[in-house]
Amino acid sequence: MSQIDIAPWLAESRWPTVPIRLVARLGSGHTPSRSKPEYWTNCTEPWITLADVWQLRSGQTNVITETKEKVSKLGLANSSATLHPAQTVILSRTASVGFSAIMGNDMATSQDFATWTCGPRLDPRYLLHALRGMAPDLKRVATGSTHKTIYMPDIEQLRVPLPSMEEQRRIADFLDTETSRIDKLTKARRRQLSLLNARFEGAILSAIRGQEEPHPRTESRLDWLGSVPKDWPVMPVSYHFEVLLGKMLNQESARGPHLRKYLRNTNVQWDHIETDDLLLMNFPPEERNRYAIRPGDLLICEGGEPGRAAIWNGQVEEIYYQKALHRVRPRSYSSPRWLYYCLRAATSLNVFAVEGNATTISHLTGEQLRAHRFPFPQRKVQDRLVARLDASARAHTRLKRVLQEQLALLAERRQALITAAVTGQFDVSTASGRNVTDGVPTP
C-alpha cells in the first residue's frame, strides 16, 4: 500500500516524507500463553491491550502509565512479547483501529498494536500527532469482516513528514496546547449531550411510572419500575399485543423468484427506521401475510441492543422483516406508542441486557417479550402521556442535533489543525490556533 493510499494529505507536506520505520524501530506485541499460570502470576510488567484502548479512547490520552493487565518476567522471556522502553509510541491496528499514545513507562503490548521506538531524528510527541492525523485514513483502509485490521506490511509503509527536531518539538508543543483546548470543548459538549439524554430518559421513566398522576399508588412488583398508580394494571405484553418473529435468513431464502425488500436489526433505530440500505429476501405469496409489515406496526430488536424499537410509518409500500426483529400489533385498547416508551424506559435501565440469554450478545426472545410486564393505563391516559413525551422527544432531538453538529465540527477542526501543522501548512511559532474554535460557543 502506498503513501497516497494511506494518507493523501501527506503529499502536501513542506518537508520530505520518510517511512517511519527508517527513523524509529518498528515493533509489535504478543500474548503469552494463557495456559501457563506462571506467566500470569507475580506479574510486574505492564501489558497494553485493547481493553486499555476502550477505557481511554473516550478522551485524548497522550501518555499511558497504567494497564489493566500485567505479565510476569517469565512470561515475557518465554514469548514473543517485548518490553518496549518508555516514550515508545503505540498504534492500535485492529478492532479500535487508529488509537495512538505514548508509553509512560517500560511496557509490553498485545499483538493488536504496532510500536515505534523513536531514534535521534524523530520526536515521539510529533510522531503521536502525525499518527493521529492519519487515524481517519487508517480506519478507511482497514480490512476484515468481523474486526477491521491494518496488517503489518501496510504499517511498514506508513510515512511521516520529517522537519528538523527543533521544528518537530515546536509543532508538538503547539498541538499539545491547541488540541487540549479543543478536547476540553469536546468534553463539555459530550457532558451536555449526556445530561440531555439523561433528562429525556428520566422524563420517559417518570411518565411510565405515572409519577405525576393524582391517584393512590401501589407497588408494581417490578424492581426496575417501582410503584405505579393503583388503577394502572401491570400485565404481560401478550395481553395487549400480538408478538411474532420475522423470517429466518438462509441460503434458500436469500434467492428465489419472489424477492422482496425486508427490514433487519440494523435498520431499526430508536424511533427511526432507516430504509437507505434495504436488502432482498424471497417471500412467496403464501408467506406475505405472515411477514408483511403494516403502518403502525411496532418493530423491536431481538439482539444487538435488545428492546430497541420504532414504529413503521409506511415509507416503503411493500416490506417484510427478518427473524432478528419482533413485529408487534395491538390486540386490545393499548397503543403501540405507549409500549414503545415502556421499552425505552426498560432499556435505559438495562432490563433486557441483564435478562438476556446469551453470554456475549443479549437476546430478547419472543417468549421473554410476551411475558414482560408493563403498566397499561386506560387508552386516554396513554394517549395523553404519549403526546407529552412526543413533544419532549421533538425538543430533545433538536437540541441533540445541535450538540452533535458541534461535536462533528470540533472533530473536523481538530483533524484539520493536526494535518496542517505536521505538513507545515502554517508556521506554528506565530500561530495562536484561536481560529480553530471560531463559531463554536464556549461552554
Steps between C-alpha positions, in 0.01 A plus 500: 500500500645836402532830682215649296275201576541547875509878546467711183547824694867410560565600140446863611787491748762778488754245620610170350308198627678181604383155610463513878693173531813678370506749790342286772531133589179327398367227725186319601370298791391155608279320752685252721327164528194516725547131579818580697395629845857606575475755218206670673598481869743724689460740210698824493521595132228734359331346195286721273190338348192620315325512836721799582406663170127456562544655842703797375366576153214721625767759579820598324760332721855585398685277747409155635637438849271221626364183340215271597723192476860414578718204403789335681863534401491128424206551265691765310815290485319197358284674241531741211379786720755779533549754777521829312671801661312802630418758229422224248200599286219245455228470236205261526466319170194281560144546632553859627720588204699822528527558875845634584684593817848515656622251759564675829708208630669192362208290371404206282197479273273237353522415131227758432755781494785631291774682689769748406799577720624830365859565400692830517322644194139456618323649802241263660244777561527615139455142378196462727331800340593384150341161569187671629487692178504166317232337720202562266701367204604192696140424588400552137747248360467241779368165379314208654141383542482457879781724627662760277878466489806677362758232428872538573612515132285814467624635834854468363410739217369781722686824440546819700611852402846560644588861588789574734479379861465862612202547270348167605508609863345837417221324314448254786487785756248690286277197443517395866358840595246545222361147493465520879279807454285318248486190720367707790225639277425149374480364853259778596276429199498127575407576858215721382385226265512242779297725730249568222453128436470429872234768540294356214533143628394626843190663353405172329545298819298754697212473251507118493489497881216752500686713751296813429162325504277607795400150606587265787798281421588135534814294451540360146708206631755584233830611652584735213155662491413558865153626585228601251150649532265249660264496203780417254503121441847350454463222244705292255551642150314201353173616664500807280714419197570227246875430490648316199861446396609557138624260233831318534762605246687205345639399161160390372312811611771733366406412143188403310231632265321712762770734630363781714651772718526425870612664823779364717630587846732779385216680322308551824639783714331676787183660362640487147516237227774538239404393148806607298661153496212252480590145393291239318364163612265248339142539626261277300130601498401254773747663743428865434214550740703337779811714449356825359540822694214748516508869598467519877684174570757524778832333411722388788860378480560149631879543531774759468326749728207289621180699519602777257181587318325721245158520339472441125340797324458347155782683321543193273182359350575127531747374757568198723727419792779267609516267801721744693190717550169461684188641333252621760132582429231604751226251583327722758469865596872568558709727279816372327647841574444447874673162478787670313558733794471210746774321307715810494468543876588135566792509257645814661520299824663200324204277583526296180881485497500352851233246407662402168558132438841526329844544650632765263199642313171519688181394325139589575313187393135494402414313819679757714338794321150353528549434869646841583269703718437871459238742636201544269272788607183585309555597136412866559769517769751330271423746220533802730837389635624395157413844358702661778796268441486552124525877553800446730653267241480766229669758722760244607577412137552865405741564787679169445554584133657836592743337742587221256569757226730689737684178590544417132631852432748476787624161379537634145693806611721297733588269213562789260726674752714188550542426129581863419756525781689176429521580129621857557201680349549782751771619737413368847740748664271790397162321505264531796240243397220736603327446167465131579198556721347799322126462476480238774346642819711477814334291767 
